[in-house]
Amino acid sequence: MNGNKAAQVSSFALHCLGWQHLRELADLSEHSSLSSLRSREHRELLIRTGVVHGAFIDNMLVGCSCLVVDTPRAYHLPDGKTMVLPVPNFYLCGSFVLPSVRGCGIGTALYHRRLTMLPSRAGTTVAIEILGTGKPLEVDRDASIGLRFHLAAGFRIVGFSAEPDHGPMLILG
Ligand SMILES: CC(C)(COP(=O)(O)OP(=O)(O)OC[C@H]1O[C@@H](n2cnc3c(N)ncnc32)[C@H](O)[C@@H]1OP(=O)(O)O)[C@@H](O)C(=O)NCCC(=O)NCCS
């Protein structure tokens, strides 16, 4: 997919992925900078217990975004203190768009769709980690779109990831 990307991908479709899409998700994940997506066990867990949205162009999976439920996810406050996401929670993860079709609105559409599909459960914490660089709170260049989108959607930064990338942890509200 080369040339005028925005024109070429004027049409894409979003669908909720099921077991029948595991092979396509695996193929997509091979290109991903997100290590979590590259784990087969984790992809199966996402399909089994979470919600995975996929973006398709001409029936080809070109992007995804995921959410998992009630994960006891650890993170650090800015002062370094370790916290764990309260349960019940929805943890947003695994947003990825193939580099060849980035900048055409697919990532933003996936982010929007995921927010509208959040199951409604009172008192539920909604959280997202933005991919970092290894330095606490610093955002990976490719993930800055995700940070801007979620700040604008009402998320606030509460700390940083306990994963080696140490990207910002955001909570809604
Ligand atoms: C983050 C990521 C999913 C965004 O996907 P994307 O499809 O490029 O996102 P979009 O196209 O919606 O947005 C990219 C830019 O294009 C702009 N855009 C939106 N619709 C557009 C359109 N129709 N035509 C042209 N540009 C458009 C957006 O406004 C955005 O601009 P901005 O950077 O000034 O905000 C993608 O970059 C990615 O996979 N990164 C690597 C993995 C990663 O870091 N994931 C996030 C982990 S937190």
The ligand as an SDF file (V2000), in Angstrom:
LIG
                    3D

 48 50  0  0  0  0  0  0  0  0999 V2000
   -0.9430    4.7110   17.4740 C   0  0  0  0  0  0  0  0  0  0  0  0
   -1.4820    4.1550   16.1570 C   0  0  0  0  0  0  0  0  0  0  0  0
   -2.3850    2.9570   16.4840 C   0  0  0  0  0  0  0  0  0  0  0  0
   -2.2780    5.2410   15.4330 C   0  0  0  0  0  0  0  0  0  0  0  0
   -2.8140    4.6760   14.2390 O   0  0  0  0  0  0  0  0  0  0  0  0
   -3.1220    5.5960   12.9380 P   0  0  0  0  0  0  0  0  0  0  0  0
   -4.0150    4.7950   12.0730 O   0  0  0  0  0  0  0  0  0  0  0  0
   -1.8780    6.1170   12.3550 O   0  0  0  0  0  0  0  0  0  0  0  0
   -3.9200    6.7870   13.6330 O   0  0  0  0  0  0  0  0  0  0  0  0
   -4.7380    7.9380   12.8510 P   0  0  0  0  0  0  0  0  0  0  0  0
   -4.5300    7.8510   11.3960 O   0  0  0  0  0  0  0  0  0  0  0  0
   -6.1240    7.8810   13.3550 O   0  0  0  0  0  0  0  0  0  0  0  0
   -4.0740    9.2330   13.4250 O   0  0  0  0  0  0  0  0  0  0  0  0
   -2.7850    9.6150   12.9820 C   0  0  0  0  0  0  0  0  0  0  0  0
   -2.8160   11.0220   12.5450 C   0  0  0  0  0  0  0  0  0  0  0  0
   -3.5180   11.0870   11.3160 O   0  0  0  0  0  0  0  0  0  0  0  0
   -4.5620   12.0690   11.4460 C   0  0  0  0  0  0  0  0  0  0  0  0
   -5.7250   11.6300   10.6720 N   0  0  0  0  0  0  0  0  0  0  0  0
   -6.8830   11.1930   11.1550 C   0  0  0  0  0  0  0  0  0  0  0  0
   -7.7460   10.9360   10.1470 N   0  0  0  0  0  0  0  0  0  0  0  0
   -7.0910   11.2030    9.0100 C   0  0  0  0  0  0  0  0  0  0  0  0
   -7.4280   11.1320    7.6440 C   0  0  0  0  0  0  0  0  0  0  0  0
   -8.6440   10.7280    7.2330 N   0  0  0  0  0  0  0  0  0  0  0  0
   -6.4940   11.4710    6.7580 N   0  0  0  0  0  0  0  0  0  0  0  0
   -5.2700   11.8760    7.1620 C   0  0  0  0  0  0  0  0  0  0  0  0
   -4.8950   11.9720    8.4360 N   0  0  0  0  0  0  0  0  0  0  0  0
   -5.7930   11.6520    9.3630 C   0  0  0  0  0  0  0  0  0  0  0  0
   -4.8680   12.1040   12.9100 C   0  0  0  0  0  0  0  0  0  0  0  0
   -5.4470   13.3700   13.2460 O   0  0  0  0  0  0  0  0  0  0  0  0
   -3.4960   11.9650   13.5020 C   0  0  0  0  0  0  0  0  0  0  0  0
   -2.8440   13.1880   13.4450 O   0  0  0  0  0  0  0  0  0  0  0  0
   -2.1000   13.7650   14.7030 P   0  0  0  0  0  0  0  0  0  0  0  0
   -0.8600   12.9090   14.8270 O   0  0  0  0  0  0  0  0  0  0  0  0
   -1.8110   15.1630   14.3260 O   0  0  0  0  0  0  0  0  0  0  0  0
   -3.0420   13.6070   15.8610 O   0  0  0  0  0  0  0  0  0  0  0  0
   -0.3180    3.7280   15.2240 C   0  0  0  0  0  0  0  0  0  0  0  0
    0.5500    4.8170   15.0490 O   0  0  0  0  0  0  0  0  0  0  0  0
    0.4710    2.5370   15.7300 C   0  0  0  0  0  0  0  0  0  0  0  0
    0.1310    1.3920   15.4660 O   0  0  0  0  0  0  0  0  0  0  0  0
    1.5990    2.8130   16.4370 N   0  0  0  0  0  0  0  0  0  0  0  0
    2.4870    1.7320   16.9060 C   0  0  0  0  0  0  0  0  0  0  0  0
    1.8950    0.9810   18.0730 C   0  0  0  0  0  0  0  0  0  0  0  0
    1.5410    1.9390   19.1840 C   0  0  0  0  0  0  0  0  0  0  0  0
    2.3420    2.7800   19.5670 O   0  0  0  0  0  0  0  0  0  0  0  0
    0.3170    1.7720   19.6990 N   0  0  0  0  0  0  0  0  0  0  0  0
   -0.1730    2.5870   20.7560 C   0  0  0  0  0  0  0  0  0  0  0  0
    0.2050    2.0080   22.0500 C   0  0  0  0  0  0  0  0  0  0  0  0
   -0.3190    3.0640   23.3500 S   0  0  0  0  0  0  0  0  0  0  0  0
  1  2  1  0
  2  3  1  0
  2  4  1  0
  2 36  1  0
  4  5  1  0
  5  6  1  0
  6  7  2  0
  6  8  1  0
  6  9  1  0
  9 10  1  0
 10 11  2  0
 10 12  1  0
 10 13  1  0
 13 14  1  0
 14 15  1  0
 15 16  1  0
 15 30  1  0
 16 17  1  0
 17 18  1  0
 17 28  1  0
 18 19  1  0
 18 27  1  0
 19 20  2  0
 20 21  1  0
 21 22  1  0
 21 27  2  0
 22 23  1  0
 22 24  2  0
 24 25  1  0
 25 26  2  0
 26 27  1  0
 28 29  1  0
 28 30  1  0
 30 31  1  0
 31 32  1  0
 32 33  2  0
 32 34  1  0
 32 35  1  0
 36 37  1  0
 36 38  1  0
 38 39  2  0
 38 40  1  0
 40 41  1  0
 41 42  1  0
 42 43  1  0
 43 44  2  0
 43 45  1  0
 45 46  1  0
 46 47  1  0
 47 48  1  0
M  END
$$$$
